[in-house]
Structure formats: C-alpha cells, structure tokens
Amino acid sequence: MNKNNNGRRRAASLAAVACLFGFCFTSFAITNLYTSGTDNNNQAPTLRSSRRALSNIAAALTDAVSNDPKHPYGNCQIPRKIFSTHLVDTVYQPAFPGSGSRMTYELVSALTGMPISNDHNYAIDPNVRKHVVSVKTHYPNRNGISLEEFDDDFHGALLVIRNPIKAIPSFFNFWYERINHLENHSVRAPTEEWVAFRDANFGEQLRSWRKHMDYWLDKYQNDRSKLLVLPYEHLTDNAKGPATALKLASFLGSAKGVKVAKPEDVACIWHRSVKYMDEGESVEGHSIRTGSHKTPYTQSHFDQIRNTLQHQKWKYKDDPEVFQIMDQYMRHINHSWLYVN
C-alpha cells in the first residue's frame, strides 16, 4: 500500500511539473493511466516502466519550453509511412463524413509509422490486408462499403464522433469541393449553397449520422474494450488533444504487431498531425479551408438535432462515455442560438 501511495505521489508531482507548462489535462490523464490498479509483483515492472515514461515526458516538456518557448510541445519527426512486413491486427477507423477522417488518418499514421487504407482498397487488394494499421470507412453511410467478411482481420475499431451541428456542414463542404472539382479541404461552400443543401437533405443526413453511430456501437456492444470512442472535439482541443492522442496510442498499441510512438513524443506528434498550422506555416500534407464559417439552421432543424441527441443520450445511458458525449453535445446545442436563422 505504501509503495502504491508513493508511486501516486511521484506521478502527481511529475504531473505538477508538466502543469507549469500548460499540460495539466494531459498530465492528469497520464497520472491516472500510469498509477491505476493495486501494487503487486506482477504489476510492479509495468508501474516502474510507466513511471519512467512519465518522468521522461515531464523532462521532455521542461526541456522543450526551456530551449524554445515557441515550441511547447517539443520537436519530433513524423515517421515515414511503411507497409508492415509482418501481419498485424488492423483497426477499423469509422467516422461519419465531415467528422475528421483525414485528420485522424494523419494522426494514426504518425503515431505508428504505418499507412492507412480505406474500405474500398481493403476489399479489392489482398496485398493491403493485415499490413496496414487501420482502415478508414464511412460505412454504413452510402459513401462506405461493408467489410464484415474481413472482420477476423480486425482488432477492433476507433470511432470518431462529431456533433452533427458541425459534422453535416463539414460533409457538405467536402461534397461542394467534389462536385466543383476543387482540391479536398480547400474551401468552404458559400452560405447560400449550404442553405439549399440543408433544406433539401437535412433530415436524411441527420438520420444517417445516427445510423452510423448506432452501427459501430452495436457492433462492439458485447466487447466494449475493442471499441475506442473519440470525440472530434477532444481530438482538436488544445487542452484535451494530447491526452486524447495518448489514449489513442495506447489503443493502437494493444493491437497485435503494431508499435506506437514513445509516450513522451505523443503530444508533439498530435500537434504536428492535428493542428494544421505550425508557427503560422502550413504543415506539409494539409490544406486550409477558406471561405465563410456561417452554416445557419432554422429553429426546426435545431429542434431535430436536439431531439436526436436526446434520443442517443438515453439510448446509451448504460455507456457512461457515450452518454457524457451526447450530454456535452446537447449543452453545446442549448448555447448555440447564433446558428438559428
């Protein structure tokens, strides 16, 4: 008991050091990850190695800030993507269109140094199967295809969820670029184009959002350990992002044959992969959308979103994580009157 308490105090003190440099949330999450459980002979090596990793994280953060205040996340290199020469347990990477599939793609690849495939390529190319870390898919949305016949290849799934009030307009931006032969992630659709799309398709899109979420939660309802749910809003948040990326790295590392970045490098990798701007310069491989941010809704559309979130919240009341995410989305909706036109 004393050893365990000492370990907790040690981790907490390291977390405090990191907090001095703006990483309180990340450090708190790491402290919980690396000091949970009871102390026994079987766990001792894991706890010792975890404490060393945490110590290295705090030291790296301290050095990064001391050496270059402009780079509080430190310096890191994004590894070159290489197909695995050995078989790995691949992970599904589902997301409703407009929920950060490309962003998550970049982060997963950067954390593992392995490429990602998509559902169409995985279905037709046997050389890809069991040699990529994850497979991006929008299924059961009509933009995706089912890979259920390959389920045995997969370790589980990382489901990215985004508030539909933002996900649906983001999907329309993608669609607008596509039908106008524009570069992906380059422009936002004009407000009048969004309004026309919204009025003709909103109900169908909202039902599709709910169907997508239900499919993946139901698929792993009997083994929730195989499903990692990542809110888009956490992945992109300056405070929560590094800790969320650490959680993602831990999940990916649990798949057979997959190696992930060192814990002390995760915050830097998250910053370079998710935050599209690095000291005012575009990170290679990303493009920044230009155009109006206005995506207004009518009160009727607003009510439909609120009702859908309420339905999902209580449908998954026994899943604390999903329940909390839906509750947070509803709170956002209740304070988003500026969306209404």
N, C-alpha and C positions, 0 to 999 in steps of 0.2 A: 504493500500500500504506500509506504514512504517513498519507494523508488518511483512509483507511478506519479505521486504528487510532485516529486522533484522534477520529473520529466515534463509535467504540465507547466510548472513554474518556469522551467527552462524555455519551453516553447513560447510561453506567454511573454517572457522577456524579449525573446527574439522578435516576436510579433510587434512589440512596442518599438523596437529599433526601426523596423520597417515602417511603422506608422509615422515616424518622424518625417518620412519622405513621401507621404501620401499614399501608402499602400495598406491602410488599416483594414479595409474589407478583405483584400487578398490575404493578408497575414492572418486575420481571424479565421478564414476558411481553411488555410493551410494548417493552423494550430489544431483545429478540430479534426482534420483528416489524419494528422500525424500523431495525435495523442489519445485517440479513442480506444476503447476496449480496456480490458484488465491486463495487468502485468503478469506474465508467466514465462516459463522457459522457452516455450515455442514462439512467443511473440517478441521476446527481447531483441533478437537480431534485427527484426523489422523495425522496431521502435528506435533502435540505435541508428540504423541507416537513415531512417526518416528524420531523426533529429539532426544528423549531419547534413542532410539535404536542406533542411530548414535553415541551419546555420549558414550554409553556403548561399542560400537565397538572400538572407539578411546582409551578408558580407558583399554580395554582388550588387545589391541595391545601394548600399552605402558607398561602395567604390564608384558606381555609375554616377551618382549625384555629385560626389566629391570631385571626380575627374572632369565631368562635363555636365553642368546643370541643365543644358538644353536637352539632354537625353536621359531622363529619369528612369527609363525602362532598360537602360544599358545598351550595349552593342551586341548584335547577334547576326549570324548569317543564315539565310533561308536555304536549306539544303536543296541540291538539285534532285529533281524527281526521278527515281529509278524504279523500274519494274522489279518486283521481288523475284529472285532466282529460286526461292523456295515457296512452298504452298503456305498461304495464310488464310485465316478465317476473316473473310470480308465483312464489312458492316454496311447495312442499308443506311442511306442518308436522305430520308424523305423530307420534303418541305412543300407546302402549298406555294404555287408560283407567286413571286413577289415577297418571299419571306427570307431572302438572304442565302439562296442556294450557292451562288457563286462565291460569296464571302466565306461561307462555311467550307466550301470546296478548297479555297485557298488556305484556310487555317488548318484543316485536317491534313492536307498535303505537307504544309510547312512543319507541322508537329511530328510527322512521321518520315518525311523524306521519300514518300511513296506517292505514285499517281493515283488519281481517282478516275473511275469510269462513269458512264451513265447507263441507264437501264437498256436503251436500245443497243448500244455496243456490247454490253454484257450478254445480251440474249443471242447475238449473232456471231460473236467472236470467241471461240473456245480458248484462244491464247490469252485472253484477258482474265478468264475465270480463275479465281483463287490466287491471283497475282497482283491485285490492287487492294488498297486499304479500305476503300468504300465505293459505293455506287450511288450516284445522285439520281433521285427519282421524284416525280410529281404524282406518281400513282397513288390513289385511284383517279386523280384528275385526268381528264382526257389527253393531257399533254404527256402522260406517262404510260408505261406498259407493265403488266404483271410479270414478276419474276418468281412466282410461287413455286414453279417447278425446280428452281435452284435454291430453295430455302435451306437445304442442308449445307450449302457453301457459306452460310452467313452466321456470324457470331451473335448478331442482334441488330439493333437499329438506333440511330441518333436522330430523334425527331425535333426539327426546329419549328417552333410555333411563333407566329407573329399576330398581333392584334389585327383583326380583319379591317378595322377602320383605316389602317395603313397598308396592309398586305394587298388589298384589292386594287387601290390606286397604283401601287408599285407594279403589280402584274400588268395593269393597263399600260403603264409606261413602256414595259418590255414589249407588249403587243403593238403599241404605236410605233416603236422603233422597227419592229419586224415588218409590218405591213408597208412602212415607208422606206424600207431598205436602208436603215440607219445603223450605225455601229451600236452594239449592245452597251447598255449603261452609259449612253452619251447624252441623251436629252430627256426632259420630262414633257409629256404631252401638254398642249395648250389646254387651259381650263375649259374652254367650250367643247373640246373634243372629249375630255373626261366626263363632262356633264351628259353629253349624248350617249356615251358608253354606259354610264351609270344608270340612266333612265331606262335603257333597253336591256341591261344584263344584270343589274344588281342582285335581284333575288336568286338567280341561278348561281352567281358567284358566291354568295353567302352560303347557300346550301352546299356547294362544292367544298368550301372551306371547312364546314362542319363534317362533311363526309370524309374528307381527307384525315382530319384529326381522329375521328372515330375508328377508321380502319386500322391505323397504326397502334392506337391504344388498345383496341380489342385484340389485335394480333398477338400482343405480348401480355395479355391480362393474366395469364397463368404463370408467367415468369417475368416479373417486372424488372429483375436485375439485368435482363437482356435489352432493356429499353432505357435510353437516356433522353430525357426531355429537356431541350434547351430553348428558353425564350429568346427570341431575336433581340429583345430589348435589353437582356442581360449581356448578351454577347457583344453588343455595341456600346455598352455603358462604360464610361471611363473608370468608375469605381468598381463595378461588378465584373467587368470584362476579363481581367487577368485571372481572377478566381474561377470564373466560368470556364475559361480555357484550360486551367489546371484540372478541373473536373472532367472536361472532355479528354484531355491527355490520359488521365487515369483510366477512363472507359476504353479508349482505343488500345492502351497498353495491355488491357486484360484479354484482348483477342490473341489467339494463337499465332505466333510468328510475326507480330507487329511490335516494333521498337519505337519508342517515342523520345522526344527531346528531354533533356535534364530538367528537373523542376525549376531550377534557378534561371533557365532560359525561356520559360513559357511566357512570362509577362512581355518580354521583348518580342518574341515571335508573334504573340497576339497583336501587339501594337503595329508591327510591320505588315501583318496579314489583314487585319480587320479595319484599322484606322487608315483610310485610303490616302491620307496626307501625312508625310513625314517631314516635319520642319518646313512646311509650305511647298514641298515638292512632291509631285505625283510619284507614288511607288510603282515601279515597273510592273506591268501586267494589269493595272487598274485604270479605269477611265472614270471621270467625274461627271455626273449628270448635270446639265444646265437647264434653266427654264423655271417656270413658276412652281412654287410649292403648294399652291392652292388646289385643294381637292374637296370642294364643299359637298355637303349632303343636305337633303331635305329632312324635316322632322320625321317623316315616315321611314326613311332609310335609317335614320338614327335609332328609332324605336325597334326596327328589325334587328339591328346589331345588338342592342341591349338585350332583347328577348333571347337571341341566340346564345349570347354569353351566359345569361342567367340559366338557360337550359343546360348548357355544357357544365357549368359550375356545379349544379346539383346532380347531374348525371354521374359526375366523377367525384362525388363528395367523399367517397372512401379512399380516394387517391389524394393525399394531402398536398402533394406537389402541384398536380394539375388544378386542384380546387383553388389553391392560392394564386396560380397564374390567371385563372379566369376571374377571380376576385379583383386582382390588380387591373386587369383589362376593363372591368366594369367601373372601377374607380376612375380610370382614365376617361372613359366614356362620359361619366357624370360630370366631369370637369372640362368637357370638350365642346361647349356650346358654340365656340367660334367656327366649328365645322359646319354648322347649320346655315343654309341659305333660304 
